[in-house]
Amino acid sequence: MIMGGCHELILPRFFHPGATASEPLVIPPDFVDDLVSTVMHGIAPAN
């Protein structure tokens, strides 16, 4: 899951025709918090 979340942000930079390393990587402010919460608590909603 962590690999998928990171690949969602990183891989498009390499495979998108106009992407360059000089463009800043934009990570949404809540990305890390959401990823950690999902890993710690799972994908399913709390019952």
Gaussian input, Z-matrix of N, CA and C with variables (Angstrom, degrees):
# hf/3-21g

backbone

0 1
 N
 C     1     B1
 C     2     B2     1     A1
 N     3     B3     2     A2     1     D1
 C     4     B4     3     A3     2     D2
 C     5     B5     4     A4     3     D3
 N     6     B6     5     A5     4     D4
 C     7     B7     6     A6     5     D5
 C     8     B8     7     A7     6     D6
 N     9     B9     8     A8     7     D7
 C    10    B10     9     A9     8     D8
 C    11    B11    10    A10     9     D9
 N    12    B12    11    A11    10    D10
 C    13    B13    12    A12    11    D11
 C    14    B14    13    A13    12    D12
 N    15    B15    14    A14    13    D13
 C    16    B16    15    A15    14    D14
 C    17    B17    16    A16    15    D15
 N    18    B18    17    A17    16    D16
 C    19    B19    18    A18    17    D17
 C    20    B20    19    A19    18    D18
 N    21    B21    20    A20    19    D19
 C    22    B22    21    A21    20    D20
 C    23    B23    22    A22    21    D21
 N    24    B24    23    A23    22    D22
 C    25    B25    24    A24    23    D23
 C    26    B26    25    A25    24    D24
 N    27    B27    26    A26    25    D25
 C    28    B28    27    A27    26    D26
 C    29    B29    28    A28    27    D27
 N    30    B30    29    A29    28    D28
 C    31    B31    30    A30    29    D29
 C    32    B32    31    A31    30    D30
 N    33    B33    32    A32    31    D31
 C    34    B34    33    A33    32    D32
 C    35    B35    34    A34    33    D33
 N    36    B36    35    A35    34    D34
 C    37    B37    36    A36    35    D35
 C    38    B38    37    A37    36    D36
 N    39    B39    38    A38    37    D37
 C    40    B40    39    A39    38    D38
 C    41    B41    40    A40    39    D39
 N    42    B42    41    A41    40    D40
 C    43    B43    42    A42    41    D41
 C    44    B44    43    A43    42    D42
 N    45    B45    44    A44    43    D43
 C    46    B46    45    A45    44    D44
 C    47    B47    46    A46    45    D45
 N    48    B48    47    A47    46    D46
 C    49    B49    48    A48    47    D47
 C    50    B50    49    A49    48    D48
 N    51    B51    50    A50    49    D49
 C    52    B52    51    A51    50    D50
 C    53    B53    52    A52    51    D51
 N    54    B54    53    A53    52    D52
 C    55    B55    54    A54    53    D53
 C    56    B56    55    A55    54    D54
 N    57    B57    56    A56    55    D55
 C    58    B58    57    A57    56    D56
 C    59    B59    58    A58    57    D57
 N    60    B60    59    A59    58    D58
 C    61    B61    60    A60    59    D59
 C    62    B62    61    A61    60    D60
 N    63    B63    62    A62    61    D61
 C    64    B64    63    A63    62    D62
 C    65    B65    64    A64    63    D63
 N    66    B66    65    A65    64    D64
 C    67    B67    66    A66    65    D65
 C    68    B68    67    A67    66    D66
 N    69    B69    68    A68    67    D67
 C    70    B70    69    A69    68    D68
 C    71    B71    70    A70    69    D69
 N    72    B72    71    A71    70    D70
 C    73    B73    72    A72    71    D71
 C    74    B74    73    A73    72    D72
 N    75    B75    74    A74    73    D73
 C    76    B76    75    A75    74    D74
 C    77    B77    76    A76    75    D75
 N    78    B78    77    A77    76    D76
 C    79    B79    78    A78    77    D77
 C    80    B80    79    A79    78    D78
 N    81    B81    80    A80    79    D79
 C    82    B82    81    A81    80    D80
 C    83    B83    82    A82    81    D81
 N    84    B84    83    A83    82    D82
 C    85    B85    84    A84    83    D83
 C    86    B86    85    A85    84    D84
 N    87    B87    86    A86    85    D85
 C    88    B88    87    A87    86    D86
 C    89    B89    88    A88    87    D87
 N    90    B90    89    A89    88    D88
 C    91    B91    90    A90    89    D89
 C    92    B92    91    A91    90    D90
 N    93    B93    92    A92    91    D91
 C    94    B94    93    A93    92    D92
 C    95    B95    94    A94    93    D93
 N    96    B96    95    A95    94    D94
 C    97    B97    96    A96    95    D95
 C    98    B98    97    A97    96    D96
 N    99    B99    98    A98    97    D97
 C   100   B100    99    A99    98    D98
 C   101   B101   100   A100    99    D99
 N   102   B102   101   A101   100   D100
 C   103   B103   102   A102   101   D101
 C   104   B104   103   A103   102   D102
 N   105   B105   104   A104   103   D103
 C   106   B106   105   A105   104   D104
 C   107   B107   106   A106   105   D105
 N   108   B108   107   A107   106   D106
 C   109   B109   108   A108   107   D107
 C   110   B110   109   A109   108   D108
 N   111   B111   110   A110   109   D109
 C   112   B112   111   A111   110   D110
 C   113   B113   112   A112   111   D111
 N   114   B114   113   A113   112   D112
 C   115   B115   114   A114   113   D113
 C   116   B116   115   A115   114   D114
 N   117   B117   116   A116   115   D115
 C   118   B118   117   A117   116   D116
 C   119   B119   118   A118   117   D117
 N   120   B120   119   A119   118   D118
 C   121   B121   120   A120   119   D119
 C   122   B122   121   A121   120   D120
 N   123   B123   122   A122   121   D121
 C   124   B124   123   A123   122   D122
 C   125   B125   124   A124   123   D123
 N   126   B126   125   A125   124   D124
 C   127   B127   126   A126   125   D125
 C   128   B128   127   A127   126   D126
 N   129   B129   128   A128   127   D127
 C   130   B130   129   A129   128   D128
 C   131   B131   130   A130   129   D129
 N   132   B132   131   A131   130   D130
 C   133   B133   132   A132   131   D131
 C   134   B134   133   A133   132   D132
 N   135   B135   134   A134   133   D133
 C   136   B136   135   A135   134   D134
 C   137   B137   136   A136   135   D135
 N   138   B138   137   A137   136   D136
 C   139   B139   138   A138   137   D137
 C   140   B140   139   A139   138   D138

   B1=1.4464
   B2=1.5306
   B3=1.3154
   B4=1.4657
   B5=1.5244
   B6=1.3307
   B7=1.4648
   B8=1.5265
   B9=1.3282
   B10=1.4605
   B11=1.5139
   B12=1.3308
   B13=1.4573
   B14=1.5192
   B15=1.3180
   B16=1.4660
   B17=1.5248
   B18=1.3273
   B19=1.4673
   B20=1.5198
   B21=1.3267
   B22=1.4666
   B23=1.5272
   B24=1.3122
   B25=1.4644
   B26=1.5252
   B27=1.3196
   B28=1.4629
   B29=1.5262
   B30=1.3311
   B31=1.4639
   B32=1.5264
   B33=1.3278
   B34=1.4704
   B35=1.5322
   B36=1.3148
   B37=1.4727
   B38=1.5210
   B39=1.3368
   B40=1.4626
   B41=1.5205
   B42=1.3239
   B43=1.4560
   B44=1.5211
   B45=1.3140
   B46=1.4614
   B47=1.5255
   B48=1.3228
   B49=1.4724
   B50=1.5319
   B51=1.3209
   B52=1.4622
   B53=1.5133
   B54=1.3198
   B55=1.4660
   B56=1.5296
   B57=1.3060
   B58=1.4613
   B59=1.5190
   B60=1.2989
   B61=1.4630
   B62=1.5219
   B63=1.3317
   B64=1.4597
   B65=1.5314
   B66=1.3313
   B67=1.4624
   B68=1.5228
   B69=1.3281
   B70=1.4660
   B71=1.5289
   B72=1.3087
   B73=1.4566
   B74=1.5222
   B75=1.3106
   B76=1.4592
   B77=1.5224
   B78=1.3235
   B79=1.4605
   B80=1.5198
   B81=1.3437
   B82=1.4600
   B83=1.5338
   B84=1.3256
   B85=1.4648
   B86=1.5302
   B87=1.3102
   B88=1.4661
   B89=1.5273
   B90=1.3238
   B91=1.4642
   B92=1.5263
   B93=1.3282
   B94=1.4641
   B95=1.5232
   B96=1.3250
   B97=1.4649
   B98=1.5222
   B99=1.3286
   B100=1.4664
   B101=1.5193
   B102=1.3115
   B103=1.4581
   B104=1.5266
   B105=1.3167
   B106=1.4665
   B107=1.5222
   B108=1.3125
   B109=1.4659
   B110=1.5210
   B111=1.3213
   B112=1.4630
   B113=1.5205
   B114=1.3205
   B115=1.4676
   B116=1.5279
   B117=1.3150
   B118=1.4664
   B119=1.5252
   B120=1.3310
   B121=1.4633
   B122=1.5200
   B123=1.3017
   B124=1.4563
   B125=1.5159
   B126=1.3220
   B127=1.4585
   B128=1.5242
   B129=1.3189
   B130=1.4686
   B131=1.5270
   B132=1.3335
   B133=1.4684
   B134=1.5278
   B135=1.3061
   B136=1.4733
   B137=1.5198
   B138=1.3069
   B139=1.4817
   B140=1.5004
   A1=110.17
   A2=115.39
   A3=118.68
   A4=110.07
   A5=115.61
   A6=119.59
   A7=110.17
   A8=117.50
   A9=121.09
   A10=111.95
   A11=116.18
   A12=120.22
   A13=112.10
   A14=116.34
   A15=120.23
   A16=110.83
   A17=116.19
   A18=119.35
   A19=111.41
   A20=116.45
   A21=120.22
   A22=110.85
   A23=116.48
   A24=120.42
   A25=113.24
   A26=117.32
   A27=121.04
   A28=113.60
   A29=117.99
   A30=120.70
   A31=114.69
   A32=120.39
   A33=118.42
   A34=112.80
   A35=118.01
   A36=120.76
   A37=111.16
   A38=116.62
   A39=120.17
   A40=112.41
   A41=116.75
   A42=119.71
   A43=114.09
   A44=118.12
   A45=121.40
   A46=108.03
   A47=117.99
   A48=120.50
   A49=114.65
   A50=118.46
   A51=119.94
   A52=114.51
   A53=117.49
   A54=120.03
   A55=110.65
   A56=114.73
   A57=119.74
   A58=108.97
   A59=115.73
   A60=120.40
   A61=111.57
   A62=117.51
   A63=119.91
   A64=112.52
   A65=117.10
   A66=119.83
   A67=108.94
   A68=117.57
   A69=119.02
   A70=111.16
   A71=115.42
   A72=121.51
   A73=107.68
   A74=116.88
   A75=121.28
   A76=108.56
   A77=115.79
   A78=121.85
   A79=107.11
   A80=117.61
   A81=119.87
   A82=110.93
   A83=118.13
   A84=121.61
   A85=114.08
   A86=117.69
   A87=119.66
   A88=113.07
   A89=118.22
   A90=121.82
   A91=111.97
   A92=117.17
   A93=120.75
   A94=110.46
   A95=117.73
   A96=120.66
   A97=111.39
   A98=116.95
   A99=120.57
   A100=111.42
   A101=117.38
   A102=121.55
   A103=110.74
   A104=117.19
   A105=121.06
   A106=110.52
   A107=117.43
   A108=121.17
   A109=111.32
   A110=117.22
   A111=121.03
   A112=111.06
   A113=116.99
   A114=120.19
   A115=110.73
   A116=117.06
   A117=120.51
   A118=113.39
   A119=117.01
   A120=120.34
   A121=113.93
   A122=118.28
   A123=121.73
   A124=112.24
   A125=114.37
   A126=121.08
   A127=111.58
   A128=116.75
   A129=121.36
   A130=110.69
   A131=116.91
   A132=119.63
   A133=110.74
   A134=115.78
   A135=120.42
   A136=110.31
   A137=116.10
   A138=120.91
   A139=110.60
   D1=-42.81
   D2=178.60
   D3=-64.08
   D4=-42.61
   D5=178.68
   D6=-60.57
   D7=-42.06
   D8=-179.99
   D9=-63.92
   D10=-43.15
   D11=179.06
   D12=-63.51
   D13=-40.22
   D14=178.73
   D15=-70.65
   D16=-40.79
   D17=179.48
   D18=-63.77
   D19=-31.73
   D20=178.65
   D21=-60.73
   D22=-32.61
   D23=179.81
   D24=-90.18
   D25=-35.60
   D26=-171.43
   D27=-89.42
   D28=-49.39
   D29=-172.71
   D30=-60.01
   D31=-38.85
   D32=178.35
   D33=-58.33
   D34=-28.86
   D35=177.88
   D36=-64.33
   D37=-33.03
   D38=-178.35
   D39=-84.79
   D40=-31.69
   D41=-173.73
   D42=-100.56
   D43=-12.82
   D44=177.94
   D45=-77.19
   D46=129.60
   D47=-174.62
   D48=-56.53
   D49=-33.65
   D50=-175.91
   D51=-95.45
   D52=0.25
   D53=-176.04
   D54=-76.54
   D55=139.49
   D56=175.15
   D57=-132.49
   D58=160.43
   D59=179.66
   D60=-68.07
   D61=-18.79
   D62=-178.36
   D63=-79.13
   D64=-15.93
   D65=177.63
   D66=-74.47
   D67=138.02
   D68=179.99
   D69=-69.43
   D70=142.72
   D71=175.68
   D72=-81.02
   D73=121.76
   D74=-178.43
   D75=-102.01
   D76=115.29
   D77=178.03
   D78=-109.05
   D79=124.08
   D80=179.35
   D81=-56.19
   D82=144.21
   D83=-175.43
   D84=-55.98
   D85=-33.93
   D86=-176.06
   D87=-98.76
   D88=8.59
   D89=-175.62
   D90=-59.66
   D91=-51.42
   D92=-176.71
   D93=-66.03
   D94=-44.15
   D95=179.18
   D96=-60.56
   D97=-44.58
   D98=179.10
   D99=-64.49
   D100=-41.20
   D101=-179.60
   D102=-64.41
   D103=-46.49
   D104=179.05
   D105=-63.90
   D106=-43.18
   D107=179.00
   D108=-60.94
   D109=-42.53
   D110=179.51
   D111=-65.67
   D112=-42.23
   D113=179.27
   D114=-65.44
   D115=-41.65
   D116=-176.56
   D117=-75.88
   D118=-33.39
   D119=-173.23
   D120=-112.57
   D121=-7.75
   D122=179.38
   D123=89.68
   D124=174.03
   D125=-176.79
   D126=-86.01
   D127=-34.53
   D128=-175.65
   D129=-67.61
   D130=145.83
   D131=176.38
   D132=-66.10
   D133=149.58
   D134=178.89
   D135=-65.87
   D136=139.56
   D137=178.18
   D138=-94.67

